[in-house]
Amino acid sequence: MKVLVTGVCGQLGYDVVRELLNRGHEVVSSDITDKYNGIGTDGAVVRAEYRQLDITDKKAVFDTIEEIKPEAVVHCAAWTAVDAAEDEENRAKVYSINADGTKNIAEACKKTDSKLIYISTDYVFNGEGEEPWKPDCKDYSPLCVYGDSKLKGELYVSKTLSKFYIVRIAWVFGKNGGNFIKTMLNVGKKYDTVRVVNDQIGTPTYTFDLSVLLADMCESEKYGYYHATNEGGFISWYDFTCEIYKQAGYDTKVIPVTTEEYGLSKAKRPFNSRLDKSKLKANGFKPLPEWKNALSRYLKEIQKNGTDYS
């Protein structure tokens, strides 16, 4: 199978390309930079053909996809700087990438009859209540620019295509790029005490594990909306930090605070990021491993490269 993966220089795109290559698929990777600039230059990813692609350039998207004629496109490229998205000078660009760029990808896929896997987020919901959000729930009410832009991307995909997967994820971490775990490891080295919010509830997602599911979706036709995070129950960012330090062997003290007490963030975060993932198993997809196990494997991976968690 020939697969195009956008956003290969990011956390998820890197792992998706790696997984597809390991399965023997023909992979074309893309990102906005003139050459691949992520990790894995030892051969893990550079075995895939690389194409520079600005997804906001409609002609470039159509020309690239029409030339490649992929059977599937895994669309990982996105603006993910949630707080920066709130800045007035960035808003047009955020929508251009997450909404209009996704529209370009979807319309090009329709022309080539390619299936599309679009990576979305828990931020499309308002985060109220305590019940897990179901994948087919249409009670959208994003709280911030990032969430609204990703929702618009979802709507473009669902209105344009019949052969699509919309996969919502949350609290993402992977080897290729920055994330919450790397941040907390660095903070924990510098300070004896850290304050972490305990009223935002969800579950982490390890890109290595998610990439396996996305490759399975490429190889299947059970289209629709799905939620995918690691298993192991719902936790707070405080709980997550405590486990990170426990597994990393840190004695840093973690103090739980409310979102209001913590302050700082420009963008409103959902308090309820619980995602109902039962549809995965119901449709024959294998759930992701438990998050504590994923964290353990991830720490071993990044610690191979020393203690610089950049």
Secondary structure, DSSP 8 states (H G I E B T S, - for coil): -EEEEE-TTSHHHHHHHHHHHHTT-EEEEEESSSS--SS-TTTTTTTSEEEE--TT-HHHHHHHHHHH--SEEEE------TTGGGSHHHHHHHHIIIIIHHHHHHHHHHHHT-EEEEEEEGGGS---SSS-B-TT------SSHHHHHHHHHHHHHHHH-SSEEEEEE-SEE-SSS--HHHHHHHHHHH-SEEEEESS-EE--EEHHHHHHHHHHHHT----EEEE--EES--EEHHHHHHHHHHHHT---EEEEE-HHHH---SS---SB--B--HHHHHTT---EEEHHHHHHHHHHHHHTT-S---
